[in-house]
């Protein structure tokens, strides 16, 4: 996010729009590589937007799918890897490993229960795509 740590709003729509802008620019990098036959690996892409902003933050899924489709130009991964780890274990690894905590990790009250809903989305994706 653009604001300094601790001095930002907590607007889920603004967050979604910023991530969508990032996805649009990310697509500009991905498409040329795919066109030349390269394999592209990303740590997060459009499905993460649906998971975190839709399921985690509770934004309207139909609208979120529309915005995400526009942002990515319909670009979708051929394969998604899910690293399923307990939320508390994952957060402990971030703090214990000296990794920087992100905004959602630092403000768990704004995301209470969100991680459980995010995991539900990913497990549903596995069953649908399985």
N, C-alpha and C positions, 0 to 999 in steps of 0.2 A: 504494500500500500504506500501511498505517497506521503502520508503524514509521519511525523516523528513518533517513535514508540511511546505509547501512553497518551498521545494527543490526537487520537483519531476517533471518528464515529464508529458505530457498529451497525451500519445500514446494510442488510443483506442484499438489497437490489444494487447498490453501488458496488459492493463486493463482486456480485455476479457480472456486472457490466465490465469491471476491470479485468476479471479473469477471462471473459469472452473476448475482450480486445487482445489479450495475450494469446488466446487460442488462434485468433485471426492471424496475428503476426507469426505464430509458430507454424501455421499452415504454409505461409510463404517460404519458410525454410524447408519444410518437409516435402512439398510437391516436386520441386526440381530433383531432389535426391531419388524419390520414387520413380520419376520419369526416366532416370538413367539406370534404373535397376538396382539401386542400393537398398539395403535393409536399414530401416530407421527405428531406433529405440527411443522411447520417451518415458520419463518417469510419471508423467500425468498428462492427460489430454481431456477430451470432451466428456468421457464417462465420469471423470472425477468431478467435473462441474455439476453433472446431474446428481452424483452421489452427495457431494458436500453442500452445494447450494440448494439443491432440491430436497433431498432426503434429510440432510443434516440441518439446514437452516430453514426448511419449510416453505421454500418458494414454489409457486405454481408450476407443476411439472410440464404441462402443455406449453406454457409460455417459455419455460426454460429450454425445452426441446427446440422450439422455434428459433430462439436467440442463438442457441448453440449451433444449430444447423446453418444459420446465416453466417456466424462467426467462422465456422470451419469449412464452409462451402460444401458441406456434406462429407467431408473427409472422416473416415472411421478406421480404427485399427483392424488389422486382420487377426490379431491375437492380443489378449490381455492376460497378464500374470497377476494373480492376487496373492500377496503375502499376508496370510491371515494370522495375526498375532493379537493377544489380549491388549486392550487399550492401555491399561496401567503398565504393563511390561514395556510397551512401545514408548510411552512417555518417560518411563524410568531410564530406558536406554538413551533417549535423547539427552536427558539431563546428566546422566552418568558419563556419557561419552563426550561431553563438552560441546555438543551440537547446539546451535542457536535454536531457541524455541520460537515457533511462529505465533502469530496473533491469536489464533484459536487455542493454542496450547496455553498461552499466557492468560487467557480470559475464559476459563472453563465455564463460568456462569452464563456466558452468552451462547454456549454450545452444549449445555447440559442435556444429556440424553442423545445428543447429535451423533456421537460416534456409534451408538447402537443402531440408529436408523441408517447410517452410512453402511455399516456391515451388513444389515438386512438387504440393502440395495445390491451390494456386491454378490451376496449369496444367491439372490434372485437372478442376477445376470448369469451366474455360473449355471444355474438350472435351465435357463432359457437358451443359452448358447451352447451348453454342455456337450 
